[in-house]
Amino acid sequence: MLTKFINGADKDGDGFLTAAELKAMLMKVDPEREDIDILVDMVIRLLDTDGSQKVKAEEVVSFLTKLINGGPQEKDPKEEAKMMFRVFDTNKDGFISKKELAAFLKQMAGDDDEDDSTINMMCAMMLAGADEDED
């Protein structure tokens, strides 16, 4: 049933879901959800491995099945790390910059405030603790 629903969202039948197709599908599930654009962005970031801004329909099925069933039965730490890295590395350069981290934190907080000083301070502290070679 889930596979049929997701494949039905693939309007052009190419086996991939664009952000627009994914959003339309998720809106059918929960039309009142206010953070739908953030959710779509997160799913694309998590599952888009080639930078095409599209995700394979079967990967969406697998991802949602794992979520519904309480997560993957056998967790591969390397795959989980790669997936999370893709969420942060929005420009796909292989590094997580202060700007990318700040944008993610701001998005998660739903922060529309112009003053980014608190977020910037948090990012500087997080990166200082994690960036051992200061690159």
Phi, psi and chi 1 to 4 in degrees:
 res  aa     phi    psi   chi1   chi2   chi3   chi4
   1 MET       -  -45.5 -173.6  162.9  142.9      -
   2 LEU   -63.5  -42.9  179.9   62.3      -      -
   3 THR   -61.1  -44.0  -57.7      -      -      -
   4 LYS   -63.6  -41.4 -172.1  174.7 -177.2  177.0
   5 PHE   -63.1  -46.0 -179.9   67.8      -      -
   6 ILE   -69.8  -42.9  -68.9  171.0      -      -
   7 ASN   -62.8  -30.9  -73.7  -25.8      -      -
   8 GLY   -67.3  -24.5      -      -      -      -
   9 ALA   -76.1  -18.2      -      -      -      -
  10 ASP   -79.2   82.9  179.2   15.9      -      -
  11 LYS   -63.1  -33.8  -63.3  -59.4  179.6 -165.8
  12 ASP   -93.8   -0.8   59.4    4.9      -      -
  13 GLY    68.2   22.5      -      -      -      -
  14 ASP   -89.0    0.6   67.2   -8.3      -      -
  15 GLY    87.4    0.1      -      -      -      -
  16 PHE  -122.4  151.9  -67.7   87.7      -      -
  17 LEU  -110.4  127.7  -64.3  178.9      -      -
  18 THR   -82.0  171.6   63.5      -      -      -
  19 ALA   -59.7  -40.0      -      -      -      -
  20 ALA   -65.2  -41.9      -      -      -      -
  21 GLU   -67.4  -40.7  -69.9  170.2  -28.4      -
  22 LEU   -64.7  -41.7 -172.1   58.3      -      -
  23 LYS   -63.5  -45.1 -178.8  177.2  179.6  176.6
  24 ALA   -60.3  -40.7      -      -      -      -
  25 MET   -64.4  -47.4 -179.9 -170.2   76.7      -
  26 LEU   -67.2  -30.5  -66.8  171.4      -      -
  27 MET   -67.2  -30.8  -69.7  -67.3  -72.0      -
  28 LYS   -67.4  -34.8  -72.4  179.7 -176.4  176.7
  29 VAL   -73.4  -44.5  173.8      -      -      -
  30 ASP  -144.0   81.9 -171.7   -1.9      -      -
  31 PRO   -66.0  -17.7   13.0  -18.3      -      -
  32 GLU   -90.5   -7.2  -59.5  -61.8  -43.2      -
  33 ARG   -63.1  126.4 -171.8  170.1 -175.0  133.6
  34 GLU   -85.5  -25.8  -67.0 -179.5   15.2      -
  35 ASP  -100.6   31.8   63.9  -14.9      -      -
  36 ILE   -60.8  -38.7 -163.6   80.1      -      -
  37 ASP   -65.8  -38.0  -69.6  -40.3      -      -
  38 ILE   -65.5  -43.6  -67.1  171.1      -      -
  39 LEU   -62.0  -45.2  179.9   59.3      -      -
  40 VAL   -60.5  -45.1  167.5      -      -      -
  41 ASP   -59.8  -43.1 -174.5   50.5      -      -
  42 MET   -64.0  -44.6  -76.7  -65.1  130.2      -
  43 VAL   -63.3  -43.0  171.6      -      -      -
  44 ILE   -61.9  -46.6  -65.6  -73.9      -      -
  45 ARG   -61.8  -40.5  -73.9 -174.4 -167.4 -174.3
  46 LEU   -68.2  -39.9  -75.8  168.6      -      -
  47 LEU  -103.9  -15.7  -58.6  178.9      -      -
  48 ASP   -81.2  105.0  176.0   22.3      -      -
  49 THR   -93.9  -13.5   57.4      -      -      -
  50 ASP  -115.7    5.0   64.4    2.0      -      -
  51 GLY    78.8   11.9      -      -      -      -
  52 SER   -80.4   -8.8   66.7      -      -      -
  53 GLN    65.2   23.9  -64.1  -62.9  -57.0      -
  54 LYS  -129.1  152.9  -66.2 -179.2  178.5 -176.7
  55 VAL  -127.0  143.6  -66.9      -      -      -
  56 LYS   -66.4  136.1  -68.9 -179.3 -178.6  177.1
  57 ALA   -57.3  -40.5      -      -      -      -
  58 GLU   -67.0  -29.0   69.1 -117.7   18.2      -
  59 GLU   -69.9  -35.9  -72.1  178.5   -6.4      -
  60 VAL   -65.6  -42.2  176.0      -      -      -
  61 VAL   -59.3  -49.0  171.0      -      -      -
  62 SER   -61.9  -45.0  175.6      -      -      -
  63 PHE   -61.3  -49.2  178.0   73.0      -      -
  64 LEU   -68.2  -35.2  -67.8  177.6      -      -
  65 THR   -62.1  -43.6  -59.2      -      -      -
  66 LYS   -62.6  -41.5  -72.2  175.2 -174.8  175.5
  67 LEU   -63.5  -44.6  -79.2  179.5      -      -
  68 ILE   -63.5  -37.7  -68.5  167.1      -      -
  69 ASN   -88.2   11.9  -67.1  -29.1      -      -
  70 GLY    85.7   22.5      -      -      -      -
  71 GLY   102.1  168.2      -      -      -      -
  72 PRO   -65.2  144.2   18.2  -24.3      -      -
  73 GLN   -70.2  -41.9  -57.1  -52.0  -42.7      -
  74 GLU  -116.3  110.9  -68.1 -177.2   30.3      -
  75 LYS   -87.1  129.4  -65.9 -176.5  179.2 -177.5
  76 ASP  -101.0  107.4  179.8   -4.7      -      -
  77 PRO   -57.9  -34.9  -14.2   20.2      -      -
  78 LYS   -67.1  -42.6  -72.4 -177.8 -179.3 -179.7
  79 GLU   -66.8  -39.8  -74.9  -55.4  -48.4      -
  80 GLU   -62.3  -43.1  -76.4 -174.6    2.7      -
  81 ALA   -63.6  -42.5      -      -      -      -
  82 LYS   -62.4  -41.8  -73.6  178.0 -173.1  177.0
  83 MET   -64.4  -45.3 -170.9  177.8  -75.5      -
  84 MET   -66.6  -36.0  -71.6  -51.2  -59.7      -
  85 PHE   -60.1  -41.2 -167.2   86.5      -      -
  86 ARG   -62.2  -29.9  -74.5 -166.5  -59.3  -93.6
  87 VAL   -62.8  -41.8  169.4      -      -      -
  88 PHE   -84.7  -38.5  -67.8   98.6      -      -
  89 ASP   -81.7   74.6 -175.9   24.4      -      -
  90 THR   -70.7  -27.2   56.7      -      -      -
  91 ASN   -92.7    3.3   65.7    2.9      -      -
  92 LYS    57.7   34.6  -50.6  -72.1 -172.7 -141.8
  93 ASP   -94.4    1.0   68.0   -7.4      -      -
  94 GLY    89.0    3.2      -      -      -      -
  95 PHE  -130.9  154.4  -63.2   93.2      -      -
  96 ILE  -108.0  112.3  -61.6  171.7      -      -
  97 SER   -88.2  166.2   68.6      -      -      -
  98 LYS   -59.8  -39.2 -178.8  178.8  172.4 -176.5
  99 LYS   -62.9  -43.7 -178.6  179.0  176.6 -178.0
 100 GLU   -65.8  -42.7  -70.7  168.8  -38.5      -
 101 LEU   -64.1  -43.4 -176.6   57.3      -      -
 102 ALA   -63.4  -41.3      -      -      -      -
 103 ALA   -62.8  -41.0      -      -      -      -
 104 PHE   -64.2  -48.8  176.2   78.8      -      -
 105 LEU   -62.0  -40.4  -67.5  174.3      -      -
 106 LYS   -64.5  -41.8 -168.1  170.1 -177.3  171.4
 107 GLN   -64.2  -44.5 -176.4 -179.0   37.3      -
 108 MET   -65.6  -33.7  -70.4  -65.7   93.5      -
 109 ALA   -81.2  -11.4      -      -      -      -
 110 GLY    64.8   33.3      -      -      -      -
 111 ASP   -87.2  114.8 -173.8    0.4      -      -
 112 ASP  -103.3    5.3  -67.3  -28.5      -      -
 113 ASP   -66.7  141.3 -169.7    5.7      -      -
 114 GLU   -72.5  -27.3  -67.0  -66.2  -40.4      -
 115 ASP   -82.8  107.1 -178.1   17.7      -      -
 116 ASP   -98.9   12.7  -66.9  -22.0      -      -
 117 SER   -61.5  -39.6   59.8      -      -      -
 118 THR   -67.1  -45.3  -57.0      -      -      -
 119 ILE   -64.2  -42.2  -71.4  177.6      -      -
 120 ASN   -62.6  -38.7  -72.8  -26.5      -      -
 121 MET   -65.5  -43.2 -177.8  176.3   64.1      -
 122 MET   -61.0  -43.2  -72.5  173.2   47.3      -
 123 CYS   -63.8  -44.5  -69.6      -      -      -
 124 ALA   -60.2  -41.3      -      -      -      -
 125 MET   -67.0  -44.0  -70.5  171.8   33.6      -
 126 MET   -63.8  -45.1  -69.0  170.8   72.9      -
 127 LEU   -70.1  -35.3  -69.9  173.4      -      -
 128 ALA   -62.0  -36.9      -      -      -      -
 129 GLY   -77.1  -23.2      -      -      -      -
 130 ALA  -104.2  -26.7      -      -      -      -
 131 ASP   -90.4   85.6 -171.7    9.8      -      -
 132 GLU   -69.5  -32.7  -65.7  174.4   -3.2      -
 133 ASP   -99.7    5.3   61.9    0.8      -      -
 134 GLU    54.0   40.0  -62.2 -180.0    9.5      -
 135 ASP   -97.2      -   62.7  -12.4      -      -
